[in-house]
Amino acid sequence: MLDVTDRSGPARAGKWSSGQTKVEFPNILFRSSALFPPPRYAELTVTGQERVEVRGAGDEVLAGFQHDIVRPLDAYREAAVAEEGSNAVVVRGRPNGPLADGAGELVVMGNAFELRRDARAFVETAVALREAAGHGRLIYAPGIMEPSNLAMLAYMGIDLFDSTLPLYQSVRGRVLLPEGTVSVDSAPWLAGREGAEAQNLEAVWKELMLVRHMVRIGRLRELVETRVTASPWMVAALRILDLEHYRHQEKRTPVVGPRFYCNSKSSLTRPDVQRFRRRVAERWRPAPHKKVLLLIPCSAKKPYFTSRSHRIFEEVLLSVPNSCAVQELIVTSPLGTVPRELELFYPAQQYDIPVTGNWDREEVRMVQDLIVHAASFGFTRVISHLGAESEFVGEVVDCVDTTQGMGTTAPEALERMRRELAAACEAAEKAPRAADRVEMLRSQARYQFGEDGGSLLDGCTVVGKYPYLKFLRGSAQLGMLTPERGMLSLTMDGGAVLLERDLNVVHMGDFDLGGNLFAVGITAADPRIRPGDEVAISRNGELEGVGVAVMSGDEMAEARRGEAVRVRHKNKRK
C-alpha cells in the first residue's frame, strides 16, 4: 500500500508498506549478492538472476519479476508489452492506456537502460507510464541511476532506482559525483580503486536523502535545475518535459509553495511559473473603472508592496486624485507581468532572481506579449515607469516614458509620473475606493477559481486593511485574503458559492466528517483542483465543509489512501 505524504511537481515521497515491512520512497534497491553485499544503510535490496526479487530490510519479498531485460528492446518502443510478476508488472514500450487493475503496486520500466540513449523517448515513456500506472503504483527504472541524474529521475515521477550503474562504474574505476563522473586515477583524493564502490554507493545514498528533503520542502525543481547541467541528456530531457508535457506537470504542481530561486534559463519554463503567466493571460482582466495602465518594475523584496521603491510609487499614486482609475502592472522575469492585485499569489511573492539589467530575447518577447495583452483592454493611457525596459516596451505599445533615462525613484522621474497620472486620471470617470476594493478581490477570485469565481464578490463589501481583507455579503463573511498563503480562504458561506457554481467541489460518501477528509471517503472530485487549492466538500449535494486540497482532483478520485483535504470548517450536526 502507498501513502503519499509530500509532493513537488510530478515527484512525490511517502511510505510503501507490505505485510510487516514499511519503507520510504523514493528509494534505492541495492544489489545484494556474494560479490556485492548491500551497504549497512540499505532499506531495500534486489536479488536474483533469472528472477528479480525486491526485499525489505526484514528480508520480506515485496515484489518479483523475471529478469530478461537484457534482450534487444527496440521493437518495444511504440507498442507496449506488459508482463505480470508478483505484485509487479514489467512494461516495455510506451503504454497508451491505463494498466489493468490488480497488476501489482510496482511498475518496472523494462527498457529504461535502452531509453537513456534517447532523451525524448525516455521522457515520453516516463510520462505515458505514469499516466498508465496512476497515482497508486510505484515506478521502478532499473540500471540508469547515478548521483547526477537521481533528482531528475525523481522529478519525472520515478519512485525507485537501483545500484546497478554505480556498481558497474566502480568496477570501471569511475567515481560518481552529483556533478558527473571522474576517473579514480585522476582524482585520488576521492577514492582509490578499492574504495570506489563504497564511494559511489554512499554518493547515491546522500543524493537520495537530499532529494527526499527537497521533495518534503517543495523545492526539488531547484535542485533539478542545478543537476541537469552535468549532461546534455538531462538538459534535453528537462527541456522536453517543460515544453511538451506542461499539462502533465501542472496538474501535479501545488498552487502554493515556498520561496525559491530562478537562477537558470530553465526557470522560465517551470510549471508553476508557466501557470502564472497562462492564468494572467487567460483569467485576468482589469476592473471596468481602470482606465490608466501604469507599468512599474519589480523589486528584490517580496511582496512588492513592502519594498522601498514600491512604497514610493504608492505615495505618488495616493497624491493623485482619482487614483483608483490606475491599474498597476509590475514587469518582471520570469513571470512576465504581475497585476498589483495578484502580488500575493504564488509564485509572485516567492521567486527570487539574479538582477543584472540584461534581458535576453525570450524574456523580452514574453514581457512584450503580456503587456500587449494587458493594453488590449482599452486603457486610455499607458504610462511606462520602467527605466531602461521602457525601450522594448515602447516597441509594442504606445506609452509615455516617465523615466527618460533616469532611475525609477529619481525625484524628476517621480514628478513626471505624478503629472502624467494626474492628467490621465482627471479625464477618467471617478470610482469609489470601496468599489475598487471589491473589484480587486473579484480579480483575485477569478485568477484563483476561474471566470465563475468572480461571483464570490457579488453583493459584497470589503473590510480591513490591506493585505488582511475580509469580504462579506450582508453580515455573513464569505472569506478573506490570507497573505501567508497568498490566496483567498473561504468560510462555509464562501464554500456554498463554490458548490452552487460547481467550482473545486469534492464529493464525499454518506458519512459524518469527523476531521480531515481522506481519499478513501471521496467518490468524485473536480479535475481542476490542484494541491493547495480551496475546495468545497459536498455530501449528498449539500455543503459538508471547506478546506485546502492536499492532492489534485484526479488523485483524489483515484487514490484509496492518504489525506485529501485539510478541513477548515465543517457542517455542525447535532
Residue, then its C-alpha position, 0 to 999 in steps of 0.5 A: m500500500l502507498d501513502v503519499t505524504d509530500r509532493s513537488g511537481p510530478a515527484r512525490a515521497g511517502k511510505w510503501s508498506s507490505g505485510q510487516t515491512k514499511v519503507e520510504f520512497p523514493n528509494i534505492l534497491f541495492r544489489s545484494s549478492a556474494l560479490f556485492p553485499p548491500p551497504r549497512y544503510a540499505e532499506l531495500t535490496v534486489t536479488g536474483q538472476e533469472r528472477v528479480e526479487v525486491r526485499g525489505a530490510g526484514d528480508e520480506v519479498l515485496a515484489g518479483f519479476q523475471h529478469d530478461i531485460v537484457r534482450p534487444l528492446d527496440a521493437y518495444r518502443e511504440a507498442a507496449v508489452a506488459e508482463e505480470g510478476s508478483n505484485a509487479v508488472v514489467v512494461r516495455g514500450r510506451p503504454n497508451g492506456p491505463l494498466a489493468d487493475g490488480a497488476g501489482e503496486l510496482v511498475v518496472m520500466g523494462n527498457a529504461f537502460e535502452l531509453r537513456r540513449d534517447a532523451r525524448a523517448f525516455v521522457e515520453t515513456a516516463v510520462a505515458l507510464r505514469e499516466a498508465a500506472g496512476h497515482g497508486r503504483l510505484i515506478y521502478a527504472p532499473g540500471i540508469m541511476e547515478p548521483s547526477n541524474l537521481a533528482m531528475l529521475a525523481y522529478m519525472g515521477i520515478d519512485l525507485f532506482d537501483s545500484t546497478l550503474p554505480l556498481y558497474q562504474s566502480v568496477r570501471g574505476r569511475v567515481l560518481l559525483p552529483e556533478g558527473t563522473v571522474s576517473v579514480d586515477s585522476a582524482p585520488w583524493l576521492a577514492g582509490r580503486e578499492g574504495a570506489e564502490a563504497q564511494n559511489l554507493e554512499a554518493v547515491w545514498k546522500e543524493l537520495m536523502l537530499v532529494r527526499h528533503m527537497v521533495r518534503i520542502g517543495r523545492l526539488r525543481e531547484l535542485v533539478e535545475t542545478r543537476v541537469t547541467a552535468s549532461p546534455w541528456m538531462v538538459a534535453a530531457l528537462r527541456i522536453l518535459d517543460l515544453e511538451h508535457y506542461r499539462h502533465q506537470e501542472k496538474r501535479t504542481p501545488v498552487v502554493g509553495p515556498r520561496f525559491y530561486c530562478n537562477s537558470k534559463s530553465s526557470l522560465t519554463r517551470p510549471d508553476v511559473q508557466r501557470f502564472r503567466r497562462r492564468v494572467a493571460e487567460r483569467w485576468r482582466p482589469a476592473p471596468h473603472k481602470k482606465v490608466l495602465l501604469l507599468i512599474p518594475c519589480s523589486a528584490k523584496k517580496p511582496y512588492f508592496t513592502s519594498r522601498s521603491h514600491r512604497i514610493f510609487e504608492e505615495v505618488l499614486l495616493s497624491v493623485p486624485n482619482s487614483c483608483a482609475v490606475q491599474e498597476l502592472i509590475v514587469t518582471s522575469p520570469l513571470g512576465t507581468v504581475p497585476r498589483e492585485l495578484e502580488l500575493f499569489y504564488p509564485a509572485q511573492q516567492y521567486d527570487i532572481p539574479v538582477t543584472g539589467n540584461w534581458d535576453r530575447e525570450e524574456v523580452r518577447m514574453v514581457q512584450d506579449l503580456i503587456v500587449h495583452a494587458a493594453s488590449f483592454g482599452f486603457t486610455r493611457v499607458i504610462s511606462h515607469l520602467g527605466a531602461e525596459s521602457e525601450f522594448v516596451g515602447e516597441v509594442v505599445d504606445c506609452v509615455d516614458t516617465t523615466q527618460g533615462m533616469g532611475t525609477t525613484a529619481p525625484e524628476a522621474l517621480e514628478r513626471m509620473r505624478r503629472e502624467l497620472a494626474a492628467a490621465c486620471e482627471a479625464a477618467e470617470k471617478a470610482p469609489r475606493a470601496a468599489d475598487r476594493v471589491e473589484m480587486l478581490r473579484s480579480q483575485a477570485r477569478y485568477q484563483f477559481g476561474e471566470d465563475g469565481g468572480s461571483l464570490l464578490d457579488g453583493c459584497t463589501v470589503v473590510g480591513k486593511y490591506p493585505y488582511l481583507k475580509f469580504l462579506r455579503g450582508s453580515a455573513q463573511l464569505g472569506m478573506l485574503t490570507p497573505e501567508r498563503g497568498m490566496l483567498s480562504l473561504t468560510m462555509d458561506g464562501g464554500a456554498v458559492l463554490l458548490e452552487r457554481d460547481l467550482n473545486v467541489v469534492h464529493m464525499g460518501d454518506f458519512d459524518l466528517g469527523g476531521n480531515l477528509f481522506a481519499v478513501g471517503i471521496t467518490a468524485a472530485d473536480p479535475r481542476i483542483r490542484p494541491g493547495d487549492e480551496v475546495a468545497i466538500s459536498r455530501n449528498g449535494e449539500l455543503e459538508g465543509v471547506g478546506v485546502a486540497v492536499m492532492s489534485g482532483d484526479e488523485m483524489a478520485e483515484a487514490r484509496r489512501g492518504e489525506a485529501v483535504r485539510v478541513r477548515h470548517k465543517n457542517k455542525r450536526k447535532 
